């Protein structure tokens, strides 16, 4: 499964993009994160900023990023909640 993941080639990043990512990492590196499902439910600002930064680096237009993230959050939260309910149902049985 891991072999099918797309991994960015960090060597192809511009210096300013690398610096942006390093600054973002420094900002969130010591954060105590809630569960992933809670991060999506609450629209955690740091997680949102991570995704926004990567979308900018990937070349998405600034004005479309909010719309894209809204759709992504809706889809991912739906999937996470479905998985959580399956897990809860299995533990009851």
C-alpha angles and dihedrals in degrees: 000000000000091000089064095057120105111234121191117242100238091195089066094057118107117242093252091051091052090049091050091052092047091051091049091049091051089051096053104026096101097036118126103228126211118225113296092249091054090049090056094042092053095036090234107223095221094050089046090052091051092054092043091052093050092048090052091050090048088057104256115153114258092232092055098045094083092052092046093049092048090056093043092050092050092051097044094045090051091052094046092049090049091052091047092052091049089052092049092049092050093051091052093053 
